[in-house]
């Protein structure tokens, strides 16, 4: 081994300059913490610095990851360091986590009505017994979250499912308290221990339905819609019956005394009337029988007819049609 002698430092003070006493060859060494620890004779610090230099993760980072809930295997895979070196720094933190999980089991769960009298371990043991589980098969663990609170975890296997319940542990002078963070933790500290943690229903495979053949149905004949029957309109009432010939003469006789007689709009031709007796009231009585079926229009009160001399002449057809008499009236 060749002996070197320190002769100075570099202008930037980052290296120490040494020289060989025999040949005079100069060498330089980096002025770092490792060199300072060696100069002081601090072998512990010197070994720790050596590990930090060789590894990609510092011991402080390894312990921070273990305290946050990571396992030794996860840190080994992340850092690329040998597992033996990771365990050397992780061991004290693992003891700290086990102690926090033990203290959380002795804490009192916080329910909606206040803290429970029993401890978390007692309540969880009773809940497992009611559901048919075994508390010995469950595993307790604890770690610190981002806010610096301890989180206690209880993990167990039921069937093919892995179930985990989490509580936040806060230490105090009375044993501490734990608050549930998820639904499994709420269910375990619920006073109704007999209620199942999960209501899982069996899902049966859905049978594949074969497509039924499509049957084309013939078009349904559309029945013609019956037309609405229109009620026949009522015909206007029949015209009042035309006055008979005798009534016409009576009206003429009345008109002769007071004024001109009105010419009928449509006179009805009458058959030749046989010789009537002297009094004109007899043929009027005979003609009233057919007119009794239909109501006749009201007749004005007739004035007493003047006494006729002789036999009444038979009017001609022209007189009846024109409404005049042969005498010129």
C-alpha positions in Angstrom: 0.0 0.0 0.0 1.4 3.3 -1.0 1.5 6.2 1.4 0.1 9.6 0.4 0.5 13.0 1.9 -2.0 15.9 1.9 -0.6 18.9 0.2 -3.7 21.1 -0.3 -7.1 21.6 -1.8 -8.4 22.5 -5.2 -9.4 26.1 -5.9 -13.1 25.2 -5.6 -12.5 23.4 -2.3 -14.3 20.2 -3.5 -11.3 18.0 -3.6 -8.2 17.4 -1.4 -4.8 17.2 -3.2 -2.4 14.4 -2.1 1.0 13.4 -3.4 3.1 10.2 -3.3 6.1 10.6 -1.0 8.4 8.4 -3.2 7.5 9.4 -6.7 5.9 12.8 -6.1 2.8 11.8 -8.1 -0.2 13.9 -7.2 -3.7 12.6 -6.4 -7.0 14.2 -5.4 -9.9 12.9 -3.2 -13.5 14.3 -3.1 -14.2 16.3 0.1 -17.5 14.7 1.0 -19.3 13.4 4.1 -17.7 10.0 3.8 -14.2 11.5 4.0 -15.2 13.7 6.9 -16.6 10.7 8.8 -13.4 8.8 8.1 -11.3 11.7 9.3 -13.3 11.9 12.5 -13.2 8.2 13.1 -17.0 7.8 13.0 -17.3 4.3 11.7 -21.1 4.1 12.2 -21.7 7.2 10.1 -19.1 6.0 7.6 -21.0 2.7 7.1 -24.4 4.3 6.8 -23.0 6.7 4.2 -21.6 3.8 2.3 -25.0 2.0 2.3 -26.7 5.2 1.1 -24.2 5.6 -1.7 -24.7 2.1 -2.9 -28.5 2.0 -2.7 -31.0 3.9 -4.7 -33.2 4.6 -1.7 -32.1 6.1 1.6 -32.9 4.4 4.9 -35.2 7.3 5.8 -37.2 6.8 2.7 -37.4 3.0 3.3 -38.8 3.6 6.8 -41.3 6.2 5.5 -42.6 3.7 3.0 -42.9 1.0 5.6 -44.7 3.3 8.1 -47.2 4.3 5.3 -48.3 0.7 5.0 -45.9 -0.8 2.4 -44.5 -4.2 2.9 -40.8 -5.2 2.8 -41.3 -7.0 -0.5 -42.8 -3.9 -2.1 -40.0 -1.7 -0.9 -37.4 -4.2 -2.1 -39.0 -4.2 -5.6 -39.1 -0.4 -5.7 -35.6 0.2 -4.5 -33.8 -2.7 -6.1 -31.9 -3.3 -2.9 -31.4 -6.8 -1.3 -34.1 -7.8 1.0 -31.7 -8.2 3.9 -30.7 -4.6 3.7 -34.3 -3.4 3.5 -35.3 -5.5 6.5 -32.5 -4.0 8.6 -34.2 -0.5 8.3 -37.8 -1.8 8.2 -37.7 -3.9 11.3 -38.1 -1.0 13.9 -41.0 0.5 11.9 -42.8 -2.9 11.7 -42.6 -3.1 15.5 -44.1 0.4 15.7 -47.0 -0.7 13.4 -47.7 -3.8 15.5 -47.9 -1.7 18.7 -50.3 0.7 17.1 -52.6 -2.1 16.0 -52.5 -3.6 19.5 -53.5 -0.2 21.0 -56.3 0.2 18.5 -57.9 -3.1 19.6 -58.1 -1.7 23.2 -59.7 1.5 22.1 -63.4 2.2 22.2 -65.4 2.4 19.0 -67.4 5.7 18.4 -71.0 5.0 17.5 -73.7 7.5 16.5 -74.9 7.6 20.1 -71.4 8.0 21.5 -68.3 5.9 22.4 -69.0 2.3 23.3 -68.1 0.9 26.7 -66.6 -2.3 25.3 -63.3 -2.2 23.4 -63.0 -2.8 19.7 -61.6 -6.3 20.1 -64.5 -7.3 22.3 -67.2 -5.9 20.0 -65.5 -7.5 16.9 -65.2 -10.9 18.6 -68.9 -10.9 19.5 -69.8 -9.8 15.9 -67.7 -12.6 14.4 -69.3 -15.2 16.7 -72.8 -14.1 15.7 -71.9 -14.4 12.0 -70.1 -17.7 12.3 -66.6 -16.4 11.7 -63.5 -17.0 13.7 -61.5 -14.0 15.0 -58.3 -16.0 15.1 -58.2 -16.2 11.4 -58.4 -12.4 11.0 -55.2 -10.3 10.8 -54.7 -6.9 12.5 -52.4 -4.2 11.1 -51.9 -0.5 11.3 -50.1 2.3 9.4 -50.1 6.1 9.2 -52.1 7.9 6.5 -51.1 11.1 4.7 -52.5 13.3 7.5 -50.4 11.5 10.2 -53.3 9.5 11.8 -53.0 5.8 12.6 -55.3 3.6 10.6 -56.1 0.2 12.1 -57.1 -2.6 9.7 -58.8 -6.0 10.2 -58.6 -8.3 7.3 -60.2 -11.8 7.0 -61.3 -14.2 4.3 -64.9 -15.3 3.9 -65.5 -17.8 1.1 -63.7 -16.5 -2.0 -63.8 -12.9 -0.8 -61.2 -10.9 1.0 -62.9 -8.4 3.4 -61.1 -5.6 5.2 -62.4 -3.1 7.7 -60.6 0.1 8.6 -60.8 2.5 11.6 -59.0 5.7 12.5 -57.2 5.4 15.8 -56.7 8.4 18.0 -54.8 7.7 21.3 -55.8 9.5 24.5 -55.5 9.0 28.3 -58.6 6.7 28.4 -57.3 4.1 26.0 -58.1 6.0 22.8 -61.0 5.8 20.4 -61.5 4.4 16.9 -63.9 5.8 14.2 -65.1 3.6 11.3 -63.9 4.6 7.8 -65.9 2.2 5.6 -69.0 0.0 5.5 -67.4 -3.2 6.9 -66.1 -1.3 9.9 -69.6 0.2 10.5 -71.2 -3.2 10.3 -68.8 -4.8 12.8 -69.4 -2.2 15.5 -73.2 -2.1 14.8 -75.2 -3.4 17.9 -77.1 -5.7 15.5 -74.4 -8.3 15.3 -76.6 -10.8 13.5 -76.9 -8.8 10.3 -74.7 -10.1 7.5 -71.9 -7.9 6.3 -72.8 -8.4 2.6 -76.1 -9.3 1.1 -74.9 -11.2 -1.9 -77.4 -13.0 -4.0 -76.6 -16.0 -6.1 -76.5 -15.0 -9.8 -77.8 -17.8 -12.0 -76.6 -18.0 -15.6 -79.2 -16.6 -17.9 -80.5 -19.2 -20.3 -80.0 -18.4 -24.0 -83.3 -18.1 -25.6 -83.6 -19.4 -29.1 -85.1 -17.1 -31.6 -88.6 -18.2 -32.4 -89.5 -18.5 -36.1 -91.2 -15.5 -37.4 -94.7 -16.2 -38.6 -96.1 -13.8 -41.0 -99.8 -13.3 -40.3 -102.2 -12.4 -43.2 -103.5 -8.9 -43.0 -106.7 -8.6 -41.1 -109.6 -7.5 -43.3 -110.8 -4.1 -42.4 -114.5 -4.0 -42.0 -116.2 -1.0 -43.6 -117.3 1.5 -41.0 -121.1 1.8 -41.0 -122.2 5.2 -42.1 -124.2 7.2 -39.7 -127.9 7.1 -40.5 -129.2 10.6 -40.9 -132.6 11.0 -39.4 -135.1 12.0 -42.0 -136.0 15.6 -41.7 -139.5 16.3 -40.7 -141.5 17.7 -43.5 -143.3 20.9 -43.0 -146.8 20.7 -41.8 -149.3 20.4 -44.6 -151.0 23.5 -45.7 -154.3 24.3 -44.2 -157.2 22.9 -46.2 -158.6 25.2 -48.9 -162.0 26.6 -48.1 -164.9 24.9 -49.8 -167.1 26.7 -52.4 -169.8 27.5 -49.9 -167.3 29.0 -47.5 -165.9 31.0 -50.4 -169.3 32.5 -51.2 -169.8 33.3 -47.6 -166.5 35.2 -47.5 -167.5 37.0 -50.7 -170.8 37.9 -49.1 -168.9 39.4 -46.2 -166.5 41.2 -48.4 -169.4 42.7 -50.4 -170.6 44.4 -47.4 -167.2 45.8 -46.3 -164.7 45.7 -49.1 -163.2 43.8 -52.1 -162.7 40.1 -51.7 -159.2 38.7 -51.8 -158.4 36.4 -54.8 -157.3 33.0 -53.6 -153.7 32.0 -54.6 -154.6 28.5 -55.8 -158.3 27.8 -56.0 -159.2 24.2 -56.0 -161.6 23.2 -58.8 -164.9 21.9 -57.5 -167.3 19.6 -59.1 -170.7 21.0 -60.2 -172.8 21.6 -57.1 -176.5 20.4 -57.3 -179.2 22.8 -56.6 -179.0 23.9 -53.0 -182.0 24.8 -50.9 -182.8 28.4 -50.2 -180.9 28.6 -47.0 -177.1 28.4 -47.5 -176.4 26.9 -44.1 -177.4 23.3 -45.2 -174.6 22.7 -47.8 -172.1 24.2 -45.3 -173.1 21.6 -42.7 -172.6 18.8 -45.2 -169.2 20.1 -46.2 -168.0 20.3 -42.7 -167.7 16.5 -42.3 -164.6 16.0 -44.4 -163.1 19.1 -43.0 -163.5 17.9 -39.5 -160.5 15.7 -39.8 -158.1 18.6 -40.2 -158.5 21.9 -38.2 -159.9 24.6 -40.4 -158.6 28.2 -40.1 -160.6 30.5 -38.0 -163.3 32.3 -39.9 -164.2 35.9 -39.1 -167.6 36.4 -37.7 -170.0 36.4 -40.7 -172.5 39.2 -41.0 -176.1 38.1 -41.5 -176.6 37.5 -45.1 -179.2 39.5 -46.9 -182.3 37.7 -48.0 -181.9 36.5 -51.6 -184.7 36.6 -53.9 -185.3 33.6 -56.0 -183.0 30.8 -56.6 -179.2 31.3 -56.4 -177.7 31.2 -59.8 -175.0 28.6 -60.6 -171.6 30.3 -61.1 -169.6 29.4 -64.1 -166.1 28.1 -64.0 -164.7 31.4 -65.2 -166.4 33.2 -62.3 -164.9 30.8 -59.8 -161.5 31.1 -61.3 -161.6 34.9 -61.6 -163.5 35.5 -58.4 -166.3 37.5 -59.9 -170.0 37.0 -60.5 -172.0 37.2 -63.7 -173.8 40.3 -62.5 -170.5 42.2 -62.6 -169.7 42.2 -58.9 
